[in-house]
Amino acid sequence: MKILGKLKIVKNREVVYESEMKSFVKNFTLFLMSKIGNRAVTVVDVDGVEHEVNFGYLRLRQPARYWQSYEVLIFEQCDAPENDDTFGILVGSGTTPVSPNDYRLENPYTSDVVAYSSCMVSQVTVSDNTMKFTFARPVINMSQDSITINETGIVMWVRRYIRDSYGVRLDVNFKMLIARDVLQNPVTLNPLEGAEVIYTFQITT
């Protein structure tokens, strides 16, 4: 089995950057191992704060009673909505080479510079022994100056919230970087010019 990631940037309907993705960071490996192995791991959020989380299992020790009410939120998601510059696919101007210990983009563009559209996930397609899907996000330069995209990344939002009649039992809420790419050939966006960042994830058996 071979797992492959590809990064592509499209501007004015033309592919202006394309390369193999080689940049899943340590956080992603720990997340995957925790999901598969049902073990607690220590990940680092975008602020550099460590969190011990078991992504494969969550147990509320207090048994439910008929008169109790519960509110439960449990998710790990990357599909950020429009104008959200805190997670999903993000772009930046940082040029420092990728390290497995990266926990944030070096210099991400915020929503006052770049207009982020909603992230989009395609259906899985299967052809012969290859399965793949895409994860994409359009961006527009909203500043009055040209900007350069030197880095791209994917940030995951992790949420664990449980509240019952006695109060909040668990409240975990953070964003963590799972992938970062530094472009070999930077992409420039003029004012009001847009591009689409597209990740393709492919598995071949």
FENZI-V444260 format. One record per pair of residues at least 4 apart in sequence whose C-alpha atoms are under 7 Angstrom apart, sorted by sequence separation. I is the first residue (numbers start at 0). J is the second residue. D is the distance in Angstrom with one decimal. If there is no record, write none. Layout:
I	J	D
I	J	D
This chain:
9	13	5.3
10	14	6.4
23	27	6.2
24	28	6.9
25	29	6.2
26	30	6.1
27	31	6.1
28	32	6.1
29	33	6.0
30	34	6.2
31	35	6.2
32	36	5.6
33	37	5.1
43	47	5.6
44	48	5.4
63	67	6.6
79	83	6.3
97	101	6.9
108	112	6.1
109	113	6.1
110	114	5.4
125	129	5.7
126	130	6.5
162	166	5.4
163	167	6.4
188	192	5.5
9	14	4.4
10	15	6.4
33	38	4.8
43	48	5.4
44	49	6.4
84	89	6.9
108	113	6.1
110	115	6.7
125	130	4.5
162	167	4.1
188	193	6.7
8	14	5.9
9	15	5.7
33	39	6.2
43	49	4.4
124	130	5.6
125	131	6.8
161	167	6.0
162	168	5.4
7	14	7.0
8	15	5.8
33	40	6.5
42	49	5.6
43	50	6.2
79	86	5.9
123	130	6.6
124	131	5.5
161	168	5.4
8	16	5.1
41	49	6.3
42	50	5.4
79	87	4.8
123	131	5.5
124	132	6.4
161	169	5.1
7	16	5.5
8	17	6.5
41	50	5.4
42	51	6.5
77	86	6.4
78	87	5.5
123	132	4.8
160	169	5.2
161	170	6.7
7	17	4.3
41	51	4.3
77	87	4.5
122	132	6.0
159	169	6.7
160	170	4.6
6	17	5.7
7	18	6.7
29	40	6.3
40	51	5.4
41	52	6.4
121	132	5.6
159	170	5.7
160	171	6.2
6	18	5.5
39	51	6.3
40	52	5.5
93	105	4.8
121	133	5.3
159	171	4.8
5	18	5.9
6	19	6.1
39	52	5.1
40	53	6.2
91	104	6.7
93	106	5.0
120	133	5.8
121	134	6.6
158	171	5.6
159	172	6.5
5	19	4.4
6	20	5.6
39	53	3.9
92	106	5.5
120	134	4.6
158	172	4.7
4	19	6.1
5	20	4.7
38	53	5.4
91	106	5.3
92	107	6.5
119	134	5.7
120	135	6.5
157	172	5.8
158	173	6.8
4	20	4.8
26	42	5.6
37	53	6.5
91	107	3.9
119	135	5.2
157	173	5.4
26	43	6.9
38	55	6.9
90	107	5.7
91	108	5.0
118	135	5.7
119	136	6.2
156	173	6.0
157	174	5.9
37	55	4.6
89	107	6.9
90	108	6.0
118	136	4.6
156	174	4.4
37	56	6.1
117	136	6.3
155	174	5.5
156	175	6.6
33	53	6.0
34	54	5.2
35	55	6.8
116	136	6.2
154	174	6.4
155	175	5.3
33	54	5.5
34	55	4.2
116	137	5.4
154	175	5.4
155	176	6.2
33	55	5.7
115	137	6.4
116	138	6.1
154	176	4.3
155	177	6.7
115	138	4.8
153	176	6.0
154	177	5.8
30	54	6.6
114	138	5.6
115	139	6.8
153	177	5.8
84	109	5.8
113	138	6.3
114	139	5.0
153	178	5.1
84	110	5.8
113	139	5.5
114	140	6.5
152	178	5.2
153	179	6.6
113	140	4.8
114	141	6.3
152	179	4.1
82	110	6.3
112	140	6.2
113	141	5.4
151	179	5.8
152	180	6.1
112	141	5.3
151	180	5.3
112	142	5.2
150	180	5.5
151	181	6.6
84	115	6.9
87	118	6.7
150	181	4.4
82	114	6.1
83	115	6.7
149	181	5.8
150	182	5.7
82	115	4.9
149	182	5.3
81	115	5.8
82	116	6.1
81	116	4.3
80	116	6.9
81	117	4.2
149	185	4.9
80	117	4.3
148	185	5.6
149	186	6.8
79	117	5.8
80	118	6.3
147	185	6.4
148	186	5.1
79	118	5.5
147	186	5.6
148	187	6.2
78	118	5.1
147	187	4.4
78	119	6.8
146	187	5.7
147	188	6.3
145	187	6.7
146	188	5.4
145	188	5.6
146	189	6.6
145	189	4.3
144	189	6.7
145	190	5.7
144	190	5.7
143	190	5.5
88	136	6.3
104	152	6.7
140	188	6.2
142	190	5.8
140	189	6.7
141	190	6.0
140	190	5.4
141	191	5.4
140	191	5.1
139	191	6.0
140	192	5.6
139	192	5.6
140	193	6.2
139	193	4.0
47	102	6.7
92	147	6.1
94	149	6.0
138	193	5.5
139	194	6.5
92	148	5.3
93	149	5.8
94	150	6.8
138	194	5.5
45	102	5.4
91	148	5.6
92	149	4.7
93	150	5.9
137	194	5.7
138	195	6.1
44	102	6.2
45	103	4.9
90	148	6.3
91	149	6.1
92	150	5.9
137	195	4.0
43	102	6.2
91	150	5.1
136	195	5.6
137	196	6.2
90	150	5.8
91	151	6.2
135	195	6.8
136	196	5.4
90	151	4.4
135	196	5.5
136	197	6.7
89	151	5.7
90	152	6.5
135	197	4.3
89	152	5.3
134	197	5.8
135	198	6.1
88	152	5.6
89	153	6.3
133	197	6.7
134	198	5.1
88	153	4.6
133	198	5.5
134	199	6.4
87	153	5.3
88	154	6.5
133	199	4.4
87	154	5.0
132	199	5.8
133	200	6.2
86	154	4.6
87	155	6.3
131	199	6.9
132	200	5.6
86	155	5.9
131	200	5.4
132	201	6.8
86	156	6.4
131	201	4.2
130	201	5.7
131	202	6.2
129	201	6.9
130	202	5.2
102	175	6.6
103	176	5.6
129	202	5.7
130	203	6.4
25	99	5.1
102	176	5.2
129	203	4.4
22	97	6.9
24	99	4.5
25	100	5.8
104	179	6.9
128	203	5.6
129	204	6.7
24	100	6.4
128	204	5.5
24	101	6.5
77	154	6.3
77	155	4.7
76	155	5.5
77	156	6.3
75	155	6.4
76	156	5.3
75	156	5.5
76	157	6.8
75	157	4.6
97	179	6.7
74	157	6.0
75	158	6.4
97	180	6.7
74	158	5.4
97	181	6.6
73	158	5.5
74	159	6.9
96	181	6.5
72	158	6.7
73	159	4.7
72	159	5.8
73	160	6.4
94	181	6.3
72	160	5.0
86	174	6.7
71	160	5.6
72	161	6.5
71	161	4.6
70	161	5.7
71	162	6.6
70	162	5.2
69	162	5.7
70	163	6.5
69	163	4.5
68	163	5.4
67	163	6.5
68	164	5.6
67	164	5.5
44	173	6.3
45	174	6.0
44	174	5.5
45	175	5.3
44	175	4.3
45	176	6.4
43	175	6.5
44	176	6.9
26	176	6.8
27	177	4.7
26	177	5.5
24	177	5.5
23	177	5.8
24	178	5.4
23	178	4.2
22	178	5.5
23	179	6.6
22	179	5.4
22	180	5.7
10	193	6.5
10	194	4.5
9	194	5.5
10	195	6.6
8	194	6.6
9	195	5.2
8	195	5.5
9	196	6.7
8	196	4.7
7	196	6.0
8	197	6.1
7	197	5.1
6	197	5.8
7	198	6.4
6	198	4.7
5	198	5.6
6	199	6.5
4	198	6.9
5	199	5.0
4	199	5.6
5	200	6.6
4	200	4.6
3	200	6.0
4	201	6.2
3	201	5.1
2	201	5.8
3	202	6.3
2	202	4.6
1	202	5.7
2	203	6.6
1	203	5.1
0	203	5.5
1	204	6.5
0	204	4.3
